[in-house]
Amino acid sequence: MTIERKRIEGHPDLVKDMRTGAIINTNYDAYATAKKRAASAQAQRDEIRNTTRQINNLKCEMHEIKSLLTQLVSKQ
């Protein structure tokens, strides 16, 4: 079984699989770069999410401290 592919005019890195109609990028370096970019973006989103959680935890702790101080002051 042979795979028939045709180059796409004007796009040297793209071919069309004639059996499935799929457009295939044959430039591995561009693919690897895109994967790295996606992984980097995901890591950045994860870092932002973790930082937001830490900030929210600090807010909760500050609220607890404030409540405890208010209780202490009101008892005196």
C-alpha positions in Angstrom: 0.0 0.0 0.0 1.6 3.2 -1.2 0.7 6.6 0.3 0.1 9.2 -2.5 0.9 12.7 -1.5 0.9 15.9 -3.5 2.8 19.1 -2.7 0.6 22.1 -2.1 1.5 24.9 -4.5 3.0 27.9 -2.8 3.6 26.0 0.5 6.8 24.1 0.4 6.3 22.4 3.8 2.8 21.2 3.2 1.6 18.0 1.4 -1.9 16.6 0.8 -2.6 12.9 1.5 -4.7 12.0 -1.5 -6.4 9.1 0.3 -7.7 11.0 3.3 -7.5 14.5 2.1 -5.4 15.5 5.2 -3.0 18.4 4.9 0.3 17.4 6.5 3.1 19.8 7.6 6.4 18.1 6.7 8.5 20.7 8.5 9.5 18.9 11.7 11.3 21.9 13.2 8.2 24.1 12.9 6.2 21.4 14.6 8.7 21.0 17.4 8.8 24.8 17.9 5.0 24.9 18.1 5.0 22.1 20.7 7.6 24.0 22.8 5.6 27.2 22.5 2.4 25.4 23.6 4.2 23.7 26.6 5.7 27.1 27.6 2.3 28.7 27.5 0.8 25.9 29.6 3.6 26.3 32.1 2.9 30.0 32.3 -0.8 29.4 32.9 0.0 26.9 35.6 2.4 29.4 37.3 -0.3 32.1 37.2 -2.9 29.6 38.7 -0.5 28.6 41.5 0.3 32.2 42.3 -3.4 33.1 42.4 -4.0 30.2 44.8 -1.1 31.4 47.1 -2.5 35.0 47.0 -6.0 33.7 48.0 -4.5 31.6 50.8 -2.7 34.7 52.1 -5.9 36.7 52.0 -7.7 34.0 54.0 -4.9 34.0 56.6 -4.9 37.8 56.8 -8.7 37.7 57.4 -8.2 35.1 60.2 -5.5 37.3 61.8 -7.7 40.4 61.6 -10.6 38.5 63.2 -8.4 37.3 66.0 -7.0 40.8 66.6 -10.5 42.2 66.6 -11.5 39.6 69.2 -8.5 40.4 71.4 -9.2 44.1 71.3 -12.9 43.7 72.1 -12.1 41.6 75.2 -9.9 44.3 76.7 
